[in-house]
């Protein structure tokens, strides 16, 4: 029997090999085996290709199950479908990076344009094995799928008492993979130190992350080109200086990439900003280096202003560990063995004393879902429009103004054939007018990088955030669905759902606050640049006008 899945969110294909799907549409799956976060199937229009796994939920009545030794049902094994596609996730980073739109774009960075082979890498496989051999798995609790339950009878009975509703049969859903289901069913278990506690407080706007009592800033210097292996390999190094230490540390792009992967793994309901795009060629070209640095500045600004991410130990290690190779490796391994990931992350959250109304939570989540959908659609429109306008300024407007200037110059040359002494002033004024128009054309060509490009960069960054929220919302909706399906109003189940709800709404609130701050600042900058631009044009034309009075 063919596998069917119901679409949870609209998805518009942007690359070869992808297909578009719409909310509530039923799609046919070729396999329930994911390909780097994507599924392969056919939509209702008969188009075959890839779409994000987190955007669909496999319908339960279509899955054939086997009974294991514990009497539990588990999905029937499906042979992975092999494909020759390059993963669309690596092409445009949906789910781990933002899709491009219009002009520039931000992409995922699950790989790196440089191998981990520098002085700060665990270059020895033996050394790495020794460092990781005795460490617990990254998901010590959520790894027990149906049929692979923990051998502890006490743990098994605890899970059964909590899980009065059935497990999600789609073991590839974000709700399951994030650890949300395991936490909700009471299977999360980890020791949480006071320093790892994350507080959600109740404000007049609803749940919010508690503010960081020790805010700081961080500058990123212009990158410098470094070499290794006696000049055989080159890379760019960025100097980071956080204000709470005032000590510069040097980081390569792949260090940012490693940090991003750790943060995404640790915080399932926090939107970790996406890194700027990579590219295989032209990595040392000036334009690319400048664009990447601007992207990293945006990324860092979003990181240091997030109350949770800014004080996360792995982020602080990234900012403060200098050239000490041993200290870096120890911090790196500690982060990779972190137990407070997935389901255990929710154990770190402290919520307000009064629980939330789950119906109100559901209403807010649905409202935010509609908001993000509309925002994403209009970001595409704005980005396409301003990039088209920038192209016209750089090429069309410049060309047209220069044509006008050249025509005035030709008129002045014709007048010079008059040889009358009293016409000299007019001839010079007309020649200057021609030069002024040509200069105005140059102004138009230069202006987009000052006022339109920054807006495009901001829009691309927010497309990355918007690409994160379907997964975050999916975790929340999965928790609410489990509570609704529960035949009893069990206090612990509702308490754990309340924790997920508080964390999700706090992240939504932070997104809105940051969005208002960023767009207000960027639109003010845009209009200030526009005013200065037209004032510069006015001043140039006034100079030309003055020339007609100089030699009366």
C-alpha positions as a Python dict, from the first residue, in 0.01 Angstrom:
ca = {
    (1, 'X'): (0, 0, 0),
    (2, 'X'): (133, 342, -98),
    (3, 'X'): (236, 571, 184),
    (4, 'X'): (32, 890, 213),
    (5, 'X'): (114, 1209, 400),
    (6, 'X'): (-91, 1517, 476),
    (7, 'X'): (74, 1853, 410),
    (8, 'X'): (98, 2079, 716),
    (9, 'X'): (243, 2391, 550),
    (10, 'X'): (266, 2535, 201),
    (11, 'X'): (600, 2481, 29),
    (12, 'X'): (699, 2645, -299),
    (13, 'X'): (973, 2472, -495),
    (14, 'X'): (1268, 2689, -595),
    (15, 'X'): (1523, 2438, -724),
    (16, 'X'): (1529, 2150, -976),
    (17, 'X'): (1420, 1824, -818),
    (18, 'X'): (1170, 1987, -578),
    (19, 'X'): (791, 1999, -601),
    (20, 'X'): (543, 2245, -456),
    (21, 'X'): (287, 2127, -202),
    (22, 'X'): (-6, 2304, -34),
    (23, 'X'): (-153, 2283, 313),
    (24, 'X'): (-398, 1990, 369),
    (25, 'X'): (-300, 1831, 38),
    (26, 'X'): (-244, 1453, 39),
    (27, 'X'): (86, 1348, -118),
    (28, 'X'): (215, 1002, -204),
    (29, 'X'): (552, 905, -55),
    (30, 'X'): (796, 686, -245),
    (31, 'X'): (963, 607, 89),
    (32, 'X'): (944, 729, 447),
    (33, 'X'): (1324, 734, 460),
    (34, 'X'): (1447, 1093, 474),
    (35, 'X'): (1714, 1237, 249),
    (36, 'X'): (1891, 1497, 464),
    (37, 'X'): (1558, 1625, 598),
    (38, 'X'): (1366, 1578, 273),
    (39, 'X'): (1115, 1320, 151),
    (40, 'X'): (1057, 1206, -204),
    (41, 'X'): (708, 1168, -338),
    (42, 'X'): (432, 1284, -571),
    (43, 'X'): (183, 1566, -518),
    (44, 'X'): (-183, 1567, -617),
    (45, 'X'): (-93, 1716, -956),
    (46, 'X'): (123, 1418, -1046),
    (47, 'X'): (455, 1603, -1002),
    (48, 'X'): (732, 1393, -849),
    (49, 'X'): (1025, 1525, -650),
    (50, 'X'): (1149, 1634, -307),
    (51, 'X'): (983, 1836, -32),
    (52, 'X'): (1072, 1906, 338),
    (53, 'X'): (992, 1618, 571),
    (54, 'X'): (887, 1855, 849),
    (55, 'X'): (616, 2004, 625),
    (56, 'X'): (413, 1681, 613),
    (57, 'X'): (278, 1422, 854),
    (58, 'X'): (239, 1061, 745),
    (59, 'X'): (-121, 947, 783),
    (60, 'X'): (-141, 671, 1039),
    (61, 'X'): (-382, 444, 854),
    (62, 'X'): (-137, 403, 568),
    (63, 'X'): (156, 263, 767),
    (64, 'X'): (199, -112, 798),
    (65, 'X'): (341, -209, 1137),
    (66, 'X'): (516, -510, 1284),
    (67, 'X'): (485, -627, 1641),
    (68, 'X'): (809, -655, 1829),
    (69, 'X'): (897, -859, 2131),
    (70, 'X'): (761, -598, 2368),
    (71, 'X'): (420, -607, 2206),
    (72, 'X'): (466, -256, 2067),
    (73, 'X'): (402, -151, 1711),
    (74, 'X'): (681, -4, 1506),
    (75, 'X'): (677, 117, 1144),
    (76, 'X'): (765, -143, 887),
    (77, 'X'): (1117, -102, 759),
    (78, 'X'): (1137, 65, 423),
    (79, 'X'): (1432, 31, 193),
    (80, 'X'): (1591, 374, 151),
    (81, 'X'): (1533, 530, -186),
    (82, 'X'): (1859, 628, -353),
    (83, 'X'): (1868, 940, -562),
    (84, 'X'): (2123, 1120, -771),
    (85, 'X'): (1998, 1462, -658),
    (86, 'X'): (2221, 1699, -475),
    (87, 'X'): (2031, 1761, -153),
    (88, 'X'): (1818, 2074, -191),
    (89, 'X'): (1903, 2146, 171),
    (90, 'X'): (2263, 2194, 66),
    (91, 'X'): (2151, 2403, -230),
    (92, 'X'): (1953, 2661, -41),
    (93, 'X'): (1945, 2558, 322),
    (94, 'X'): (1573, 2522, 392),
    (95, 'X'): (1537, 2405, 749),
    (96, 'X'): (1899, 2479, 829),
    (97, 'X'): (1951, 2792, 625),
    (98, 'X'): (1736, 3031, 432),
    (99, 'X'): (1630, 3011, 74),
    (100, 'X'): (1745, 3275, -166),
    (101, 'X'): (1501, 3526, -304),
    (102, 'X'): (1545, 3794, -558),
    (103, 'X'): (1895, 3909, -492),
    (104, 'X'): (2139, 3781, -236),
    (105, 'X'): (2053, 3485, -20),
    (106, 'X'): (2156, 3307, 296),
    (107, 'X'): (2209, 2934, 287),
    (108, 'X'): (2264, 2654, 527),
    (109, 'X'): (2610, 2562, 641),
    (110, 'X'): (2600, 2204, 749),
    (111, 'X'): (2926, 2149, 570),
    (112, 'X'): (3216, 2385, 528),
    (113, 'X'): (3430, 2517, 250),
    (114, 'X'): (3731, 2410, 455),
    (115, 'X'): (3802, 2073, 612),
    (116, 'X'): (3850, 2038, 987),
    (117, 'X'): (4224, 1995, 956),
    (118, 'X'): (4376, 2304, 1114),
    (119, 'X'): (4549, 2336, 1450),
    (120, 'X'): (4218, 2342, 1637),
    (121, 'X'): (4085, 2020, 1492),
    (122, 'X'): (4084, 1668, 1630),
    (123, 'X'): (4308, 1555, 1348),
    (124, 'X'): (4386, 1214, 1494),
    (125, 'X'): (4107, 952, 1452),
    (126, 'X'): (4248, 759, 1746),
    (127, 'X'): (4245, 1067, 1962),
    (128, 'X'): (3889, 1141, 1861),
    (129, 'X'): (3781, 786, 1938),
    (130, 'X'): (3937, 805, 2282),
    (131, 'X'): (3768, 1137, 2348),
    (132, 'X'): (3425, 1016, 2242),
    (133, 'X'): (3434, 643, 2319),
    (134, 'X'): (3300, 666, 2673),
    (135, 'X'): (3064, 955, 2610),
    (136, 'X'): (2687, 911, 2618),
    (137, 'X'): (2493, 944, 2290),
    (138, 'X'): (2374, 1288, 2187),
    (139, 'X'): (2013, 1181, 2245),
    (140, 'X'): (2038, 942, 2540),
    (141, 'X'): (1661, 927, 2589),
    (142, 'X'): (1500, 992, 2254),
    (143, 'X'): (1701, 723, 2079),
    (144, 'X'): (1468, 450, 2211),
    (145, 'X'): (1218, 404, 1930),
    (146, 'X'): (925, 164, 1965),
    (147, 'X'): (1073, -183, 1983),
    (148, 'X'): (1397, -49, 2130),
    (149, 'X'): (1269, 47, 2473),
    (150, 'X'): (1508, 90, 2761),
    (151, 'X'): (1582, -236, 2938),
    (152, 'X'): (1505, -81, 3275),
    (153, 'X'): (1166, -210, 3391),
    (154, 'X'): (1119, 100, 3605),
    (155, 'X'): (1173, 329, 3308),
    (156, 'X'): (939, 116, 3095),
    (157, 'X'): (660, 135, 3350),
    (158, 'X'): (709, 510, 3383),
    (159, 'X'): (681, 557, 3009),
    (160, 'X'): (367, 344, 2993),
    (161, 'X'): (202, 536, 3276),
    (162, 'X'): (273, 869, 3104),
    (163, 'X'): (213, 767, 2746),
    (164, 'X'): (-159, 704, 2772),
    (165, 'X'): (-184, 816, 2412),
    (166, 'X'): (-10, 634, 2130),
    (167, 'X'): (328, 731, 1999),
    (168, 'X'): (356, 921, 1675),
    (169, 'X'): (394, 658, 1405),
    (170, 'X'): (596, 894, 1189),
    (171, 'X'): (931, 850, 1359),
    (172, 'X'): (1080, 1106, 1121),
    (173, 'X'): (849, 1389, 1228),
    (174, 'X'): (1006, 1694, 1384),
    (175, 'X'): (804, 1638, 1702),
    (176, 'X'): (976, 1302, 1747),
    (177, 'X'): (1325, 1390, 1623),
    (178, 'X'): (1343, 1708, 1828),
    (179, 'X'): (1279, 1514, 2148),
    (180, 'X'): (945, 1686, 2208),
    (181, 'X'): (753, 1358, 2222),
    (182, 'X'): (1002, 1190, 2456),
    (183, 'X'): (989, 1487, 2693),
    (184, 'X'): (610, 1501, 2687),
    (185, 'X'): (589, 1130, 2770),
    (186, 'X'): (820, 1176, 3067),
    (187, 'X'): (1123, 998, 2921),
    (188, 'X'): (1371, 1285, 2948),
    (189, 'X'): (1628, 1245, 3221),
    (190, 'X'): (1936, 1457, 3288),
    (191, 'X'): (2103, 1648, 3568),
    (192, 'X'): (2048, 2021, 3524),
    (193, 'X'): (2285, 2260, 3699),
    (194, 'X'): (2167, 2600, 3817),
    (195, 'X'): (2381, 2766, 3551),
    (196, 'X'): (2195, 2577, 3278),
    (197, 'X'): (1852, 2693, 3391),
    (198, 'X'): (1654, 2895, 3136),
    (199, 'X'): (1377, 3112, 3279),
    (200, 'X'): (1055, 3207, 3107),
    (201, 'X'): (882, 3503, 3273),
    (202, 'X'): (529, 3635, 3227),
    (203, 'X'): (504, 3987, 3089),
    (204, 'X'): (206, 4190, 2975),
    (205, 'X'): (267, 4047, 2628),
    (206, 'X'): (277, 3685, 2746),
    (207, 'X'): (568, 3446, 2811),
    (208, 'X'): (913, 3588, 2737),
    (209, 'X'): (1270, 3475, 2789),
    (210, 'X'): (1421, 3635, 3095),
    (211, 'X'): (1655, 3914, 2990),
    (212, 'X'): (2028, 3858, 3004),
    (213, 'X'): (2154, 4056, 3306),
    (214, 'X'): (2497, 4094, 3147),
    (215, 'X'): (2447, 4205, 2785),
    (216, 'X'): (2750, 4254, 2564),
    (217, 'X'): (2847, 4338, 2208),
    (218, 'X'): (3090, 4179, 1965),
    (219, 'X'): (3279, 4329, 1673),
    (220, 'X'): (3400, 4140, 1366),
    (221, 'X'): (3708, 4285, 1201),
    (222, 'X'): (3785, 4270, 830),
    (223, 'X'): (3906, 3916, 759),
    (224, 'X'): (4268, 3845, 683),
    (225, 'X'): (4397, 3579, 449),
    (226, 'X'): (4598, 3309, 626),
    (227, 'X'): (4793, 3013, 489),
    (228, 'X'): (4898, 2673, 617),
    (229, 'X'): (5096, 2373, 497),
    (230, 'X'): (5368, 2610, 378),
    (231, 'X'): (5127, 2814, 172),
    (232, 'X'): (4953, 2518, 5),
    (233, 'X'): (4617, 2601, 164),
    (234, 'X'): (4460, 2941, 225),
    (235, 'X'): (4167, 3052, 436),
    (236, 'X'): (4009, 3369, 573),
    (237, 'X'): (4032, 3444, 945),
    (238, 'X'): (3789, 3677, 1123),
    (239, 'X'): (3884, 3866, 1438),
    (240, 'X'): (3606, 3864, 1698),
    (241, 'X'): (3623, 4093, 2001),
    (242, 'X'): (3343, 4058, 2260),
    (243, 'X'): (3307, 4355, 2491),
    (244, 'X'): (3279, 4149, 2810),
    (245, 'X'): (3637, 4022, 2762),
    (246, 'X'): (3791, 4276, 2518),
    (247, 'X'): (4013, 3992, 2398),
    (248, 'X'): (4023, 3916, 2027),
    (249, 'X'): (3983, 3557, 1908),
    (250, 'X'): (4030, 3443, 1550),
    (251, 'X'): (3770, 3225, 1386),
    (252, 'X'): (3734, 3069, 1044),
    (253, 'X'): (3402, 3025, 872),
    (254, 'X'): (3399, 2654, 954),
    (255, 'X'): (3417, 2740, 1325),
    (256, 'X'): (3095, 2938, 1282),
    (257, 'X'): (2953, 2641, 1093),
    (258, 'X'): (3039, 2399, 1374),
    (259, 'X'): (2883, 2632, 1632),
    (260, 'X'): (2566, 2665, 1426),
    (261, 'X'): (2524, 2286, 1409),
    (262, 'X'): (2567, 2251, 1787),
    (263, 'X'): (2310, 2521, 1862),
    (264, 'X'): (2049, 2380, 1624),
    (265, 'X'): (2094, 2041, 1790),
    (266, 'X'): (2064, 2178, 2142),
    (267, 'X'): (1770, 2418, 2110),
    (268, 'X'): (1474, 2258, 1927),
    (269, 'X'): (1232, 2550, 1980),
    (270, 'X'): (1474, 2839, 1932),
    (271, 'X'): (1530, 2995, 1593),
    (272, 'X'): (1907, 2993, 1550),
    (273, 'X'): (1994, 3255, 1286),
    (274, 'X'): (2134, 3111, 966),
    (275, 'X'): (2489, 3166, 854),
    (276, 'X'): (2564, 3350, 529),
    (277, 'X'): (2605, 3138, 221),
    (278, 'X'): (2908, 2938, 118),
    (279, 'X'): (3046, 2898, -229),
    (280, 'X'): (3304, 2664, -369),
    (281, 'X'): (3475, 2918, -596),
    (282, 'X'): (3560, 3284, -559),
    (283, 'X'): (3598, 3259, -182),
    (284, 'X'): (3880, 3511, -185),
    (285, 'X'): (3715, 3767, -410),
    (286, 'X'): (3663, 4105, -248),
    (287, 'X'): (3288, 4125, -309),
    (288, 'X'): (3224, 3780, -162),
    (289, 'X'): (3444, 3847, 143),
    (290, 'X'): (3266, 4177, 207),
    (291, 'X'): (2922, 4019, 172),
    (292, 'X'): (3012, 3728, 401),
    (293, 'X'): (3146, 3964, 670),
    (294, 'X'): (2824, 4167, 659),
    (295, 'X'): (2627, 3844, 691),
    (296, 'X'): (2834, 3732, 989),
    (297, 'X'): (2781, 4071, 1156),
    (298, 'X'): (2404, 4030, 1119),
    (299, 'X'): (2435, 3675, 1251),
    (300, 'X'): (2640, 3782, 1551),
    (301, 'X'): (2403, 4068, 1633),
    (302, 'X'): (2111, 3824, 1646),
    (303, 'X'): (2310, 3580, 1857),
    (304, 'X'): (2426, 3825, 2124),
    (305, 'X'): (2081, 3981, 2163),
    (306, 'X'): (1907, 3648, 2222),
    (307, 'X'): (1871, 3595, 2600),
    (308, 'X'): (1924, 3219, 2572),
    (309, 'X'): (2175, 3185, 2290),
    (310, 'X'): (2397, 3469, 2414),
    (311, 'X'): (2474, 3302, 2747),
    (312, 'X'): (2486, 2945, 2616),
    (313, 'X'): (2813, 2782, 2726),
    (314, 'X'): (2908, 2660, 2378),
    (315, 'X'): (2861, 3010, 2235),
    (316, 'X'): (3063, 3164, 2516),
    (317, 'X'): (3337, 2907, 2454),
    (318, 'X'): (3336, 3008, 2087),
    (319, 'X'): (3377, 3376, 2181),
    (320, 'X'): (3635, 3345, 2457),
    (321, 'X'): (3863, 3049, 2384),
    (322, 'X'): (4178, 3192, 2228),
    (323, 'X'): (4468, 3014, 2059),
    (324, 'X'): (4498, 2746, 2329),
    (325, 'X'): (4456, 2429, 2123),
    (326, 'X'): (4395, 2204, 2424),
    (327, 'X'): (4127, 2432, 2571),
    (328, 'X'): (3950, 2456, 2237),
    (329, 'X'): (3942, 2079, 2190),
    (330, 'X'): (3815, 2022, 2542),
    (331, 'X'): (3533, 2273, 2492),
    (332, 'X'): (3453, 2130, 2151),
    (333, 'X'): (3426, 1774, 2283),
    (334, 'X'): (3221, 1888, 2581),
    (335, 'X'): (2972, 2055, 2347),
    (336, 'X'): (2951, 1745, 2128),
    (337, 'X'): (2879, 1529, 2435),
    (338, 'X'): (2623, 1770, 2577),
    (339, 'X'): (2333, 1583, 2740),
    (340, 'X'): (2101, 1883, 2750),
    (341, 'X'): (1994, 1848, 2389),
    (342, 'X'): (1668, 1734, 2233),
    (343, 'X'): (1420, 1618, 2496),
    (344, 'X'): (1655, 1709, 2781),
    (345, 'X'): (1662, 2072, 2669),
    (346, 'X'): (1307, 2113, 2800),
    (347, 'X'): (1424, 2003, 3147),
    (348, 'X'): (1625, 2324, 3170),
    (349, 'X'): (1321, 2552, 3132),
    (350, 'X'): (1162, 2713, 3436),
    (351, 'X'): (812, 2847, 3370),
    (352, 'X'): (582, 3096, 3548),
    (353, 'X'): (379, 2958, 3839),
    (354, 'X'): (45, 2999, 3662),
    (355, 'X'): (8, 2756, 3368),
    (356, 'X'): (-108, 2876, 3028),
    (357, 'X'): (-451, 2819, 2882),
    (358, 'X'): (-385, 2563, 2609),
    (359, 'X'): (-673, 2684, 2392),
    (360, 'X'): (-530, 3035, 2403),
    (361, 'X'): (-185, 2894, 2322),
    (362, 'X'): (-325, 2711, 2020),
    (363, 'X'): (-494, 3029, 1898),
    (364, 'X'): (-170, 3228, 1929),
    (365, 'X'): (29, 2960, 1749),
    (366, 'X'): (-219, 2953, 1461),
    (367, 'X'): (-209, 3332, 1441),
    (368, 'X'): (170, 3330, 1430),
    (369, 'X'): (165, 3059, 1165),
    (370, 'X'): (-53, 3279, 944),
    (371, 'X'): (171, 3577, 1014),
    (372, 'X'): (491, 3395, 914),
    (373, 'X'): (330, 3265, 598),
    (374, 'X'): (222, 3613, 490),
    (375, 'X'): (555, 3766, 594),
    (376, 'X'): (748, 3509, 394),
    (377, 'X'): (535, 3568, 84),
    (378, 'X'): (579, 3944, 102),
    (379, 'X'): (952, 3923, 174),
    (380, 'X'): (983, 3751, -162),
    (381, 'X'): (783, 4029, -329),
    (382, 'X'): (985, 4308, -166),
    (383, 'X'): (1317, 4140, -239),
    (384, 'X'): (1234, 4086, -605),
    (385, 'X'): (1106, 4444, -637),
    (386, 'X'): (1402, 4619, -474),
    (387, 'X'): (1655, 4406, -658),
    (388, 'X'): (1484, 4486, -986),
    (389, 'X'): (1486, 4854, -895),
    (390, 'X'): (1854, 4836, -799),
    (391, 'X'): (1933, 4676, -1135),
    (392, 'X'): (1753, 4959, -1312),
    (393, 'X'): (1947, 5220, -1114),
    (394, 'X'): (2284, 5054, -1175),
    (395, 'X'): (2231, 5005, -1547),
    (396, 'X'): (1924, 5185, -1684),
    (397, 'X'): (1917, 5508, -1483),
    (398, 'X'): (2291, 5556, -1506),
    (399, 'X'): (2282, 5505, -1881),
    (400, 'X'): (1990, 5743, -1934),
    (401, 'X'): (2138, 6025, -1726),
    (402, 'X'): (2470, 5985, -1902),
    (403, 'X'): (2296, 6003, -2239),
    (404, 'X'): (2138, 6332, -2134),
    (405, 'X'): (2475, 6460, -2014),
    (406, 'X'): (2645, 6362, -2339),
    (407, 'X'): (2375, 6538, -2541),
    (408, 'X'): (2433, 6860, -2344),
    (409, 'X'): (2807, 6822, -2400),
    (410, 'X'): (2750, 6792, -2777),
    (411, 'X'): (2533, 7105, -2768),
    (412, 'X'): (2810, 7294, -2590),
    (413, 'X'): (3064, 7179, -2849),
    (414, 'X'): (2839, 7309, -3124),
    (415, 'X'): (2807, 7647, -2953),
    (416, 'X'): (3186, 7678, -2931),
    (417, 'X'): (3198, 7703, -3309),
    (418, 'X'): (3037, 8049, -3271),
    (419, 'X'): (3377, 8208, -3167),
    (420, 'X'): (3193, 8500, -3003),
    (421, 'X'): (3360, 8617, -2682),
    (422, 'X'): (3032, 8678, -2500),
    (423, 'X'): (2917, 8318, -2560),
    (424, 'X'): (3210, 8163, -2368),
    (425, 'X'): (3036, 8165, -2030),
    (426, 'X'): (2727, 7994, -2170),
    (427, 'X'): (2937, 7731, -2344),
    (428, 'X'): (3121, 7647, -2024),
    (429, 'X'): (2794, 7634, -1826),
    (430, 'X'): (2637, 7393, -2074),
    (431, 'X'): (2948, 7173, -2068),
    (432, 'X'): (2932, 7167, -1685),
    (433, 'X'): (2562, 7076, -1701),
    (434, 'X'): (2651, 6777, -1919),
    (435, 'X'): (2915, 6671, -1667),
    (436, 'X'): (2666, 6716, -1383),
    (437, 'X'): (2416, 6479, -1547),
    (438, 'X'): (2685, 6219, -1604),
    (439, 'X'): (2781, 6248, -1236),
    (440, 'X'): (2417, 6207, -1134),
    (441, 'X'): (2414, 5886, -1336),
    (442, 'X'): (2711, 5763, -1130),
    (443, 'X'): (2523, 5855, -812),
    (444, 'X'): (2233, 5634, -918),
    (445, 'X'): (2466, 5344, -993),
    (446, 'X'): (2637, 5368, -654),
    (447, 'X'): (2327, 5425, -438),
    (448, 'X'): (2169, 5073, -421),
    (449, 'X'): (2457, 4928, -221),
    (450, 'X'): (2396, 5198, 41),
    (451, 'X'): (2020, 5178, 86),
    (452, 'X'): (1871, 4877, -100),
    (453, 'X'): (2136, 4609, -47),
    (454, 'X'): (2114, 4633, 335),
    (455, 'X'): (1737, 4579, 316),
    (456, 'X'): (1787, 4277, 92),
    (457, 'X'): (2040, 4135, 338),
    (458, 'X'): (1796, 4183, 624),
    (459, 'X'): (1514, 4017, 431),
    (460, 'X'): (1732, 3716, 354),
    (461, 'X'): (1825, 3681, 721),
    (462, 'X'): (1459, 3683, 818),
    (463, 'X'): (1371, 3431, 552),
    (464, 'X'): (1611, 3205, 739),
    (465, 'X'): (1423, 3263, 1064),
    (466, 'X'): (1091, 3202, 892),
    (467, 'X'): (1224, 2874, 753),
    (468, 'X'): (1298, 2765, 1112),
    (469, 'X'): (951, 2823, 1253),
    (470, 'X'): (756, 2542, 1078),
    (471, 'X'): (968, 2293, 1273),
    (472, 'X'): (928, 2490, 1596),
    (473, 'X'): (551, 2512, 1548),
    (474, 'X'): (540, 2142, 1462),
    (475, 'X'): (690, 2055, 1801),
    (476, 'X'): (431, 2270, 1977),
    (477, 'X'): (138, 2132, 1776),
    (478, 'X'): (257, 1779, 1839),
    (479, 'X'): (251, 1842, 2213),
    (480, 'X'): (-98, 1995, 2200),
    (481, 'X'): (-226, 1704, 1993),
    (482, 'X'): (-96, 1453, 2247),
    (483, 'X'): (-268, 1637, 2531),
    (484, 'X'): (-598, 1649, 2339),
    (485, 'X'): (-575, 1276, 2270),
    (486, 'X'): (-511, 1198, 2637),
    (487, 'X'): (-821, 1033, 2788),
    (488, 'X'): (-734, 1166, 3133),
    (489, 'X'): (-639, 1515, 3236),
    (490, 'X'): (-305, 1402, 3373),
    (491, 'X'): (-124, 1678, 3558),
    (492, 'X'): (229, 1583, 3456),
    (493, 'X'): (142, 1559, 3088),
    (494, 'X'): (-19, 1902, 3097),
    (495, 'X'): (272, 2045, 3295),
    (496, 'X'): (521, 1925, 3035),
    (497, 'X'): (303, 2058, 2753),
    (498, 'X'): (295, 2390, 2939),
    (499, 'X'): (677, 2398, 2938),
    (500, 'X'): (689, 2344, 2562),
    (501, 'X'): (418, 2607, 2516),
    (502, 'X'): (596, 2865, 2731),
    (503, 'X'): (924, 2812, 2547),
    (504, 'X'): (756, 2837, 2205),
    (505, 'X'): (564, 3154, 2289),
    (506, 'X'): (873, 3308, 2447),
    (507, 'X'): (1066, 3246, 2124),
    (508, 'X'): (783, 3394, 1917),
    (509, 'X'): (781, 3701, 2142),
    (510, 'X'): (1157, 3740, 2101),
    (511, 'X'): (1121, 3710, 1723),
    (512, 'X'): (865, 3991, 1715),
    (513, 'X'): (1072, 4219, 1937),
    (514, 'X'): (1382, 4162, 1727),
    (515, 'X'): (1186, 4207, 1404),
    (516, 'X'): (1047, 4543, 1517),
    (517, 'X'): (1394, 4658, 1623),
    (518, 'X'): (1566, 4547, 1301),
    (519, 'X'): (1309, 4672, 1052),
    (520, 'X'): (1265, 5006, 1228),
    (521, 'X'): (1640, 5062, 1227),
    (522, 'X'): (1686, 4946, 869),
    (523, 'X'): (1398, 5151, 727),
    (524, 'X'): (1529, 5460, 909),
    (525, 'X'): (1870, 5398, 756),
    (526, 'X'): (1714, 5351, 411),
    (527, 'X'): (1520, 5677, 423),
    (528, 'X'): (1817, 5871, 561),
    (529, 'X'): (2028, 5741, 273),
    (530, 'X'): (1756, 5830, 24),
    (531, 'X'): (1730, 6185, 162),
    (532, 'X'): (2108, 6227, 146),
    (533, 'X'): (2110, 6084, -207),
    (534, 'X'): (1858, 6333, -343),
    (535, 'X'): (2023, 6617, -151),
    (536, 'X'): (2350, 6527, -325),
    (537, 'X'): (2176, 6534, -664),
    (538, 'X'): (2012, 6868, -578),
    (539, 'X'): (2346, 7017, -476),
    (540, 'X'): (2503, 6904, -803),
    (541, 'X'): (2225, 7057, -1010),
    (542, 'X'): (2242, 7380, -809),
    (543, 'X'): (2613, 7403, -887),
    (544, 'X'): (2529, 7366, -1255),
    (545, 'X'): (2265, 7639, -1227),
    (546, 'X'): (2516, 7873, -1063),
    (547, 'X'): (2749, 7843, -1364),
    (548, 'X'): (2498, 8031, -1578),
    (549, 'X'): (2533, 8336, -1352),
    (550, 'X'): (2912, 8331, -1314),
    (551, 'X'): (3002, 8472, -1655),
    (552, 'X'): (2715, 8706, -1733),
}
